[in-house]
Amino acid sequence: MAQSPTATTEDIAKLKQYLLLDKPLLPQYGIWLRNLLHGDIGNAIQTGKPVADTLRETLPVTAILIFMALLSAIIHGIFIALIAFLLRRKCVIIFIDTINNLCISIPAFLWALLLIFFLGIYANFFPFFGLVSPGMTLDSGNTPLINKIITSNRPEIWFNSLLHFILPCYALSLTLIPVIVKNTFNQLSAVFQHDYISYAKLRGISTTRILLFHALPNALPPVIALISVQASMLVGGTLLVENIFGLPGSGMMMLKAIATQDLPLIQGIALCYAIAVIFIQAVTHLLLYFLTPYSRKQ
């Protein structure tokens, strides 16, 4: 479908007519929206392949990466905040604040390069390119690689692929962990000022039990709300991280589409990213609904 540099004026006109570029902007959008409602996102300009097929091949990789990064950030962030709050020493708080500021100041793509150099090349702890190591043999065919890995029924391939996701996962989550740590620590400090915490202490309940079963559930709603906001930035961070680690996901495909000015493919991937952000927001609101009795009463 793409035209060569020697294309004639007629060839260019035919391509514009095929892509509906000869129509005004609003009719173009109306036609695209109508096709979208029928499940047709269009065809890629460079390959002529349906955009929906490309998304089916690349979205699982991006979805796995986002899920792992979010889960890692939440677990690490809340755990570090709990440890820091239990210690509550000035030197510990200063140390954690310093590490937090350092982590926030480093973008995800720079974390990716640092992790590759130190943990991938220098220490040789984790693989850092692709979905599986070159020595792994998989069935031949046109099936996407991620589908071959999932359906291989070979635990060694699953484990090897999981190792390939660890460094990209941390490259994304390291930008979110400091925000969760700081916000969780502040919320716990505010909750510990309430009267029911003092009554629990007077009853002889241990500090650890008060922290885990009384303070943390009441401190989590604002933290979850913050995570939903930061998650949209994490979704956007997959563009460069996937490209650096050679993961065949939607982020890598998006950069290729931008480089080749493949508008239908750009629109399809951007739509999926927008849906992912909306989905995260919806899940967050559901969690907040179940975690806060006041919202259920309203």
C-alpha positions as CSV (number, residue, x, y, z in Angstrom):
1,M,0.0,0.0,0.0
2,A,2.9,2.4,0.7
3,Q,4.1,4.4,-2.3
4,S,7.6,4.4,-3.6
5,P,9.5,7.7,-4.2
6,T,8.9,7.4,-7.9
7,A,5.1,7.2,-7.5
8,T,3.1,9.2,-10.0
9,T,0.5,11.8,-9.2
10,E,-2.2,9.3,-10.1
11,D,-0.8,6.7,-7.7
12,I,-0.7,9.3,-4.9
13,A,-4.3,10.4,-5.7
14,K,-5.5,6.7,-5.6
15,L,-3.8,6.2,-2.2
16,K,-5.4,9.4,-0.8
17,Q,-8.8,8.2,-2.0
18,Y,-8.2,4.7,-0.5
19,L,-7.2,6.3,2.8
20,L,-10.1,8.8,2.7
21,L,-7.6,11.7,2.8
22,D,-9.4,13.4,0.0
23,K,-12.3,14.1,2.3
24,P,-12.6,16.8,5.0
25,L,-11.4,16.0,8.6
26,L,-14.8,15.6,10.2
27,P,-16.1,13.1,7.6
28,Q,-12.9,11.2,7.9
29,Y,-13.4,10.9,11.7
30,G,-17.0,9.9,11.2
31,I,-16.1,7.1,8.8
32,W,-13.3,5.9,11.2
33,L,-15.7,5.9,14.1
34,R,-18.4,4.1,12.2
35,N,-15.9,1.4,11.2
36,L,-14.6,1.2,14.7
37,L,-18.1,0.4,16.0
38,H,-18.1,-2.5,13.6
39,G,-14.7,-3.8,14.8
40,D,-12.7,-2.4,11.8
41,I,-9.8,-0.3,13.0
42,G,-8.3,-0.1,9.4
43,N,-5.3,-1.5,7.7
44,A,-1.6,-0.5,8.2
45,I,-0.3,1.7,5.4
46,Q,3.1,0.0,5.2
47,T,2.0,-3.7,5.3
48,G,-1.6,-3.6,4.3
49,K,-2.3,-5.9,7.3
50,P,-5.4,-5.2,9.5
51,V,-4.5,-3.1,12.5
52,A,-6.6,-5.5,14.7
53,D,-4.3,-8.4,13.8
54,T,-1.2,-6.4,14.7
55,L,-2.8,-5.4,18.1
56,R,-3.7,-9.1,18.8
57,E,0.0,-9.9,18.3
58,T,1.5,-7.1,20.4
59,L,-1.0,-6.2,23.1
60,P,-0.4,-9.3,25.2
61,V,3.3,-8.4,25.7
62,T,2.4,-4.8,26.7
63,A,-0.4,-6.0,29.0
64,I,1.9,-8.5,30.8
65,L,4.6,-5.8,31.2
66,I,2.1,-3.2,32.6
67,F,0.6,-5.7,35.0
68,M,3.9,-6.9,36.3
69,A,5.2,-3.3,36.7
70,L,2.1,-2.2,38.6
71,L,2.1,-5.3,40.8
72,S,5.8,-4.8,41.6
73,A,5.4,-1.1,42.3
74,I,2.5,-1.7,44.7
75,I,4.1,-4.5,46.6
76,H,7.5,-2.9,46.9
77,G,6.1,0.6,47.6
78,I,3.8,-0.5,50.4
79,F,6.3,-2.9,52.0
80,I,9.1,-0.2,52.1
81,A,6.6,2.3,53.5
82,L,5.6,-0.1,56.3
83,I,9.2,-0.9,57.2
84,A,10.1,2.8,57.3
85,F,7.0,3.6,59.4
86,L,7.8,0.8,61.9
87,L,11.4,2.1,62.3
88,R,10.5,5.8,62.2
89,R,14.0,7.0,62.9
90,K,15.3,10.2,61.5
91,C,18.2,8.6,59.7
92,V,15.9,6.0,58.1
93,I,13.5,8.7,56.9
94,I,16.3,10.8,55.5
95,F,17.8,7.8,53.7
96,I,14.4,6.8,52.2
97,D,13.6,10.4,51.1
98,T,17.0,10.6,49.4
99,I,16.5,7.3,47.5
100,N,12.9,8.4,46.6
101,N,14.1,11.7,45.2
102,L,16.8,9.9,43.2
103,C,14.4,7.4,41.8
104,I,11.9,10.0,40.8
105,S,14.5,12.1,39.0
106,I,15.5,9.2,36.8
107,P,13.1,8.5,33.9
108,A,12.1,5.0,32.9
109,F,14.2,4.8,29.8
110,L,17.4,5.7,31.8
111,W,16.5,3.1,34.4
112,A,16.3,0.6,31.6
113,L,19.8,1.5,30.4
114,L,21.2,1.4,33.9
115,L,19.6,-2.0,34.7
116,I,20.9,-3.4,31.4
117,F,24.4,-2.3,32.1
118,F,24.6,-3.3,35.8
119,L,22.3,-6.4,36.1
120,G,22.3,-7.5,32.5
121,I,25.9,-7.0,31.2
122,Y,28.1,-6.4,34.2
123,A,26.6,-8.9,36.7
124,N,24.9,-11.1,34.1
125,F,22.0,-11.8,36.4
126,F,19.1,-11.3,34.0
127,P,18.5,-11.5,30.2
128,F,17.7,-8.1,28.7
129,F,16.6,-8.5,25.1
130,G,13.6,-10.2,23.5
131,L,11.1,-12.6,25.0
132,V,13.2,-15.8,25.2
133,S,16.9,-16.6,25.0
134,P,18.3,-17.6,21.6
135,G,18.9,-21.2,22.7
136,M,15.2,-21.9,23.4
137,T,13.5,-23.8,20.6
138,L,9.8,-23.1,19.8
139,D,7.4,-24.5,17.3
140,S,7.7,-22.9,13.8
141,G,4.8,-21.1,12.3
142,N,3.2,-17.7,11.9
143,T,1.8,-17.7,15.4
144,P,3.0,-14.6,17.5
145,L,6.0,-15.4,19.7
146,I,4.1,-14.6,23.0
147,N,1.4,-17.0,22.0
148,K,3.9,-19.7,21.3
149,I,5.5,-19.2,24.7
150,I,2.1,-19.3,26.5
151,T,0.9,-22.4,24.7
152,S,4.2,-24.2,24.8
153,N,3.4,-26.2,28.0
154,R,7.1,-26.1,28.8
155,P,7.9,-24.6,32.3
156,E,11.5,-23.9,31.3
157,I,10.3,-21.5,28.5
158,W,7.8,-19.8,30.8
159,F,10.5,-19.3,33.4
160,N,13.0,-18.0,30.8
161,S,10.4,-15.6,29.4
162,L,9.6,-14.4,32.9
163,L,13.3,-13.6,33.5
164,H,13.2,-11.5,30.3
165,F,10.3,-9.4,31.8
166,I,12.0,-8.7,35.1
167,L,14.3,-5.8,34.0
168,P,11.7,-4.0,31.9
169,C,9.3,-4.4,34.8
170,Y,11.6,-2.8,37.2
171,A,12.6,-0.1,34.7
172,L,8.9,1.0,34.8
173,S,8.1,0.3,38.4
174,L,11.1,2.2,39.8
175,T,9.5,5.5,38.7
176,L,6.3,4.6,40.6
177,I,7.6,3.0,43.8
178,P,8.9,6.3,45.3
179,V,5.5,7.9,44.9
180,I,3.8,5.0,46.6
181,V,6.3,4.9,49.4
182,K,6.0,8.7,50.2
183,N,2.2,8.8,50.0
184,T,1.7,5.6,52.0
185,F,4.1,6.9,54.7
186,N,2.3,10.2,54.9
187,Q,-1.1,8.6,55.1
188,L,0.0,6.2,57.8
189,S,1.4,9.2,59.8
190,A,-2.0,10.9,59.5
191,V,-4.0,7.8,60.5
192,F,-1.8,7.3,63.6
193,Q,-3.0,10.7,64.9
194,H,-6.6,9.4,65.2
195,D,-8.2,8.5,68.5
196,Y,-9.0,4.9,67.7
197,I,-5.2,4.2,67.2
198,S,-4.6,5.6,70.7
199,Y,-7.4,3.4,72.1
200,A,-5.8,0.4,70.4
201,K,-2.5,1.1,72.0
202,L,-4.1,1.5,75.4
203,R,-5.7,-2.0,75.0
204,G,-2.1,-3.4,74.6
205,I,-2.3,-4.3,70.9
206,S,1.1,-4.5,69.3
207,T,2.3,-1.7,67.0
208,T,2.7,-4.1,64.1
209,R,-0.9,-5.4,64.5
210,I,-2.2,-1.9,64.7
211,L,-0.3,-0.9,61.6
212,L,-1.4,-3.8,59.5
213,F,-5.0,-4.3,60.6
214,H,-6.1,-0.9,61.7
215,A,-4.0,1.8,60.1
216,L,-3.1,0.4,56.7
217,P,-6.7,-0.3,55.5
218,N,-7.6,3.3,56.3
219,A,-4.5,4.7,54.6
220,L,-4.9,2.7,51.4
221,P,-7.8,4.5,49.6
222,P,-5.8,7.8,49.0
223,V,-2.8,5.6,47.9
224,I,-4.9,3.7,45.4
225,A,-6.3,6.9,44.0
226,L,-2.7,8.2,43.5
227,I,-1.7,4.9,41.8
228,S,-4.5,5.2,39.3
229,V,-3.2,8.7,38.3
230,Q,0.4,7.5,38.1
231,A,-0.5,4.4,36.2
232,S,-1.3,6.4,33.0
233,M,2.3,7.6,33.0
234,L,3.5,4.0,33.5
235,V,1.4,3.0,30.4
236,G,3.1,5.7,28.3
237,G,6.5,4.6,29.6
238,T,6.2,1.3,27.8
239,L,6.9,3.0,24.4
240,L,10.6,3.5,25.1
241,V,11.1,0.6,27.5
242,E,9.8,-2.0,25.1
243,N,12.0,-0.6,22.4
244,I,15.1,-0.7,24.6
245,F,14.6,-4.3,25.7
246,G,13.5,-5.5,22.3
247,L,10.0,-6.6,23.5
248,P,7.6,-7.0,20.6
249,G,4.8,-5.1,22.2
250,S,2.5,-2.3,21.3
251,G,5.1,0.3,22.5
252,M,7.7,-0.9,20.0
253,M,5.1,-1.1,17.3
254,M,4.0,2.5,18.1
255,L,7.5,3.9,17.6
256,K,7.8,2.0,14.3
257,A,4.4,3.4,13.2
258,I,5.5,6.9,14.1
259,A,8.7,6.5,12.2
260,T,6.9,5.4,9.1
261,Q,3.9,7.8,9.6
262,D,1.5,4.9,9.6
263,L,-1.6,6.8,10.8
264,P,-4.1,3.9,11.0
265,L,-1.7,1.9,13.2
266,I,-0.9,4.9,15.3
267,Q,-4.6,5.5,15.8
268,G,-5.3,1.8,16.8
269,I,-2.4,1.6,19.3
270,A,-3.3,5.0,20.8
271,L,-6.9,3.9,21.2
272,C,-5.8,0.8,23.1
273,Y,-3.6,2.8,25.4
274,A,-6.5,5.1,26.1
275,I,-8.7,2.1,26.9
276,A,-6.0,0.7,29.2
277,V,-5.9,4.0,31.2
278,I,-9.7,4.1,31.4
279,F,-9.7,0.5,32.5
280,I,-7.2,1.2,35.3
281,Q,-9.3,4.1,36.4
282,A,-12.4,2.0,36.5
283,V,-10.8,-0.8,38.5
284,T,-9.5,1.9,40.9
285,H,-12.9,3.3,41.5
286,L,-14.3,-0.1,42.2
287,L,-11.6,-0.8,44.7
288,L,-12.2,2.5,46.4
289,Y,-15.9,1.7,46.5
290,F,-15.4,-1.5,48.3
291,L,-12.6,-0.2,50.6
292,T,-14.5,2.9,51.8
293,P,-17.8,2.3,53.6
294,Y,-18.7,5.9,53.3
295,S,-18.8,5.8,49.5
296,R,-21.1,2.7,49.7
297,K,-23.6,4.5,51.9
298,Q,-23.8,7.4,49.4
